[in-house]
Amino acid sequence: MIKFLDLQAINNSYEPELSQAIKRVLDSGWYVLGDEVEAFEREYGEYITTQHCIGVANGLDALRLILKAYIELGVMCEGDEIIVPANTYIASILAITENRLVPVLVEPDNGTYNINPLLIEEKITDRTKGIMLVHLYGQNAMHHEIKSLVEKYSLKLIEDNAQAAGAYCGSKRTGALGHAAGHSFYPGKNLGALGDGGAVTTDDGELAEVIRALANYGSSKKYMNDYQGSNSRLDEIQAAILRVKLARLDADNLCRQAIAEYYLENIKHSDIVLPTIGYLHAAKMPGHVWHLFVVRTIYRDQLQHYLSEHGIQTQIHYPVPPHKQKAYRHWETCSCPITEAIHKEVLSLPISPIMCTTDVNKVVEAVNEFN
C-alpha cells in the first residue's frame, strides 16, 4: 500500500532529534510561553523574513486573530468586506465570518486554482477593506494585479499561507508579501507539528502587539486584560518539534518538487489534467512547494477507486466548496461554476519528502494505465 501521506515514516525520519526536543521540554518544567516558543518565533520569523512572528494554536486562529486585531485597531468594523477565493478550504471563510465581516467570493484561475487576479476589481466596493490571498495547494497566488489593487484602494493584504510554507514569490517568501499572514502547522502540512499549531507573521509592530495580546486572553501583562481575547497559544512541545523540522523544510520541499516534476513529465493520460505552474515564479526559488499534487478528471471517482484497488491512497481536496456547505446555507443560490467544477473533479496523488522512487513510479504507471 502506498499511503497518501505516511506521517509516521515522516516523523521517524527526524529521529532522534524529535525525541530529544520533546525531552528537553519535559526536563525544563516549563510548558507554555517559554524559551522554545520564543526561539521558534524568532527562527520562523527570520525564515519568512518578517520582523514579527506570533505562535498561536492553529492556522484558523492565525487568520481569525489578524482580522480581530484590525477591528480592535479601528482598521475594520462589522459589515466590512473581505475579498476571498471561492476555491479554498473553509477555514479562510470561517475566519472572516467569525469576525462579523463579509466574505466576497472570487472565482479561481482555471489553471492554477488560485484566485483569478483579473476578477477581483469588479468585486471591490466602498466596504471592501482587505483581500485574503490563499496560496492553495502550496502555490504562490500573488500577482502584480493584486499588488496594484491593494495600493489603488488602500486595502489590507492578508495571506493564508497554511499550505505554502517555504514558497517564494520572486525573491520573497510567501508569508512576507502582504500586511500579515496566517500559517498552519497541522501535522500533514509541509512544516507539521505533532498536533495543532499556527503562527502569524507581519512587519507591523502595532498589529503584532495586539495579536499577541488577543491570543493570550487579551492580556499583554498577567491578569491585566486590554481586550476580550481568547486562549490561542502555541505550546512549548510543538514549538520544539517545529524547530527541528524547520531546519529541514527547504530540503523537504525540494524532495516534493522533484516528485512533482516527475509526475508532470511522466503522467500522460488524455482524461487527466495536470496542475499548472502560475505567476511570478523564479527559476531557483520555488513558487510552488507542492503541499498537494492535484490532478483533475471528469472520471475522478472512478480514478480514485481504480488507484485504491491498485494499493494507492488518494484524497479529495476538497469535495464540497464553502458556498455549498450547510454552514453557509444563505449562499445556497450563489453560483461559482469554475469552483464547483473543480471540486467535482480534483484528486490529490501521494506526495511527500519520504516517498521512494519505486512508489513514485508505481503511481505514474497506475495513473497512466487507468481506463
JOUR-V84658 format. One record per residue. N is the residue number from 0. RES is the residue in one small letter. BURIAL is # if it has 9 or more other ideal C-beta (glycine too) atoms within 8 Angstrom, else .. Layout:
N RES BURIAL
N RES BURIAL
//
This chain:
0 m .
1 i #
2 k .
3 f .
4 l .
5 d .
6 l #
7 q .
8 a .
9 i #
10 n #
11 n .
12 s .
13 y #
14 e .
15 p .
16 e .
17 l #
18 s .
19 q .
20 a #
21 i #
22 k .
23 r #
24 v #
25 l .
26 d .
27 s #
28 g .
29 w .
30 y #
31 v .
32 l .
33 g #
34 d .
35 e #
36 v #
37 e .
38 a #
39 f #
40 e #
41 r #
42 e #
43 y #
44 g #
45 e .
46 y #
47 i #
48 t .
49 t #
50 q .
51 h #
52 c #
53 i #
54 g #
55 v #
56 a #
57 n #
58 g #
59 l #
60 d #
61 a #
62 l #
63 r #
64 l #
65 i #
66 l #
67 k #
68 a #
69 y #
70 i #
71 e #
72 l #
73 g .
74 v .
75 m #
76 c .
77 e .
78 g .
79 d #
80 e #
81 i #
82 i #
83 v #
84 p #
85 a #
86 n #
87 t #
88 y #
89 i #
90 a #
91 s #
92 i #
93 l #
94 a #
95 i #
96 t #
97 e .
98 n #
99 r .
100 l #
101 v #
102 p #
103 v #
104 l #
105 v #
106 e #
107 p #
108 d #
109 n .
110 g .
111 t #
112 y #
113 n #
114 i #
115 n #
116 p #
117 l .
118 l #
119 i #
120 e .
121 e .
122 k #
123 i #
124 t .
125 d .
126 r .
127 t #
128 k #
129 g #
130 i #
131 m #
132 l #
133 v #
134 h #
135 l #
136 y #
137 g #
138 q #
139 n #
140 a #
141 m #
142 h #
143 h .
144 e #
145 i #
146 k #
147 s .
148 l #
149 v #
150 e .
151 k .
152 y .
153 s .
154 l #
155 k #
156 l #
157 i #
158 e #
159 d #
160 n #
161 a #
162 q #
163 a #
164 a #
165 g #
166 a #
167 y #
168 c #
169 g .
170 s .
171 k #
172 r #
173 t #
174 g #
175 a #
176 l #
177 g #
178 h #
179 a #
180 a #
181 g #
182 h #
183 s #
184 f #
185 y #
186 p .
187 g .
188 k #
189 n #
190 l #
191 g #
192 a #
193 l #
194 g .
195 d #
196 g #
197 g #
198 a #
199 v #
200 t #
201 t #
202 d .
203 d #
204 g .
205 e .
206 l #
207 a #
208 e #
209 v #
210 i #
211 r #
212 a #
213 l #
214 a #
215 n #
216 y .
217 g #
218 s #
219 s .
220 k .
221 k .
222 y .
223 m .
224 n #
225 d .
226 y #
227 q .
228 g #
229 s #
230 n .
231 s #
232 r #
233 l #
234 d #
235 e #
236 i #
237 q #
238 a #
239 a #
240 i #
241 l #
242 r #
243 v #
244 k #
245 l #
246 a .
247 r #
248 l #
249 d .
250 a .
251 d #
252 n #
253 l #
254 c #
255 r #
256 q #
257 a .
258 i #
259 a #
260 e .
261 y #
262 y #
263 l #
264 e .
265 n .
266 i #
267 k .
268 h .
269 s .
270 d .
271 i #
272 v .
273 l .
274 p #
275 t .
276 i .
277 g #
278 y #
279 l #
280 h #
281 a #
282 a .
283 k .
284 m #
285 p #
286 g #
287 h #
288 v #
289 w #
290 h #
291 l #
292 f #
293 v #
294 v #
295 r #
296 t #
297 i .
298 y .
299 r #
300 d .
301 q .
302 l #
303 q #
304 h .
305 y #
306 l #
307 s #
308 e .
309 h .
310 g .
311 i #
312 q #
313 t #
314 q .
315 i #
316 h #
317 y #
318 p .
319 v .
320 p #
321 p #
322 h #
323 k .
324 q #
325 k .
326 a .
327 y #
328 r .
329 h .
330 w #
331 e .
332 t .
333 c .
334 s .
335 c #
336 p .
337 i #
338 t #
339 e #
340 a .
341 i #
342 h #
343 k .
344 e #
345 v #
346 l #
347 s #
348 l #
349 p #
350 i #
351 s #
352 p #
353 i #
354 m #
355 c .
356 t .
357 t .
358 d #
359 v #
360 n .
361 k #
362 v #
363 v #
364 e .
365 a #
366 v #
367 n #
368 e .
369 f #
370 n .
//
